Amino acid sequence: RLLLFSTKFDLFKFLISYDAATFDHLQFDETKIENCDRQENYKDPLDLVRDEMAGNEKGGVKKMLDREILELKRNHSDLEKKILVTEMRNLEVERRNFELERENFELKRKN
């Protein structure tokens, strides 16, 4: 299997992710690795990072992080909904258990 990363940052994020930890073996195919030509336009590599952070490069780091933040917010919202549904189900189970206990008590009382 080949994995494609658009930036070194994406590669780094993958390498420290849970998904990467599930692989028994990772190997880099040197023939498939391409250098980023944009770096040649910068004397100081930090200038490239600063420009990307400022969103000056198409698909820069800032834009990518903004997308990831939006996705995290969506996931957070989905999790909140799932938690709410689970809590509602738990309340329903508790209500039903209470009803059964009351019915059981009423039956014992009649006997």
C-alpha positions as CSV (number, residue, x, y, z in Angstrom):
1,R,0.0,0.0,0.0
2,L,1.1,3.5,-0.7
3,L,0.2,6.5,1.3
4,L,0.2,10.0,-0.2
5,F,0.7,13.2,1.9
6,S,0.5,16.6,0.4
7,T,2.8,18.2,3.0
8,K,5.5,17.0,5.4
9,F,3.2,18.3,8.1
10,D,0.5,15.8,7.0
11,L,3.1,13.0,7.0
12,F,4.2,14.0,10.5
13,K,0.7,14.1,11.8
14,F,0.1,10.6,10.4
15,L,3.3,9.2,11.9
16,I,2.3,10.3,15.4
17,S,-1.3,9.2,15.0
18,Y,-3.1,6.1,16.3
19,D,-3.5,4.9,12.7
20,A,0.2,4.8,12.1
21,A,0.7,2.9,15.4
22,T,-1.5,0.1,14.0
23,F,1.0,-0.7,11.3
24,D,3.6,-3.4,12.0
25,H,6.0,-2.0,9.5
26,L,6.4,1.4,7.6
27,Q,8.8,1.8,4.8
28,F,9.6,4.8,2.7
29,D,10.0,4.4,-1.1
30,E,12.7,7.0,-1.9
31,T,11.7,7.0,-5.6
32,K,8.2,8.2,-4.7
33,I,9.3,11.1,-2.5
34,E,9.3,14.5,-4.2
35,N,10.9,17.6,-2.9
36,C,9.0,20.8,-2.4
37,D,10.1,23.4,-4.9
38,R,8.7,26.1,-2.8
39,Q,11.5,25.8,-0.3
40,E,14.0,26.9,-2.9
41,N,12.3,30.3,-3.0
42,Y,13.1,30.9,0.6
43,K,16.5,31.5,2.1
44,D,15.2,30.8,5.6
45,P,12.9,27.7,5.9
46,L,11.1,29.6,8.7
47,D,9.9,32.1,6.1
48,L,8.1,29.4,4.3
49,V,6.4,28.3,7.5
50,R,5.5,31.9,8.3
51,D,3.9,32.4,4.9
52,E,2.0,29.1,5.1
53,M,0.8,30.0,8.6
54,A,-0.3,33.4,7.3
55,G,-2.3,31.6,4.6
56,N,-0.3,33.1,1.8
57,E,0.3,29.8,0.1
58,K,-2.6,28.0,-1.5
59,G,-3.7,25.2,0.9
60,G,-1.3,26.6,3.5
61,V,-1.0,25.3,7.1
62,K,-3.5,27.9,8.4
63,K,-6.2,26.9,6.0
64,M,-5.6,23.2,6.8
65,L,-5.7,23.9,10.6
66,D,-8.9,25.9,10.1
67,R,-10.5,22.9,8.3
68,E,-9.3,20.6,11.0
69,I,-10.8,22.9,13.7
70,L,-14.1,23.0,11.9
71,E,-14.1,19.1,11.6
72,L,-13.3,18.8,15.3
73,K,-16.2,21.1,16.1
74,R,-18.5,19.0,14.0
75,N,-17.2,15.8,15.7
76,H,-17.7,17.5,19.1
77,S,-21.2,18.4,18.2
78,D,-21.9,14.9,17.0
79,L,-20.5,13.5,20.2
80,E,-22.6,15.9,22.3
81,K,-25.7,14.6,20.4
82,K,-24.7,11.0,21.0
83,I,-24.2,11.7,24.7
84,L,-27.5,13.4,25.0
85,V,-29.3,10.4,23.3
86,T,-27.5,8.0,25.6
87,E,-28.5,10.0,28.6
88,M,-32.1,10.1,27.4
89,R,-32.0,6.3,26.9
90,N,-30.6,5.9,30.4
91,L,-33.3,8.0,31.9
92,E,-35.9,6.0,30.0
93,V,-34.4,2.8,31.4
94,E,-34.4,4.2,34.9
95,R,-38.1,5.3,34.5
96,R,-39.0,1.9,33.3
97,N,-37.2,0.2,36.2
98,F,-39.0,2.5,38.6
99,E,-42.3,1.5,37.1
100,L,-41.5,-2.2,37.3
101,E,-40.4,-1.8,40.9
102,R,-43.7,0.0,41.7
103,E,-45.7,-2.6,40.0
104,N,-43.8,-5.3,41.9
105,F,-44.5,-3.5,45.1
106,E,-48.2,-3.2,44.3
107,L,-48.4,-6.9,43.6
108,K,-46.7,-7.8,46.8
109,R,-49.0,-5.4,48.7
110,K,-52.1,-7.1,47.3
111,N,-50.8,-10.5,48.3
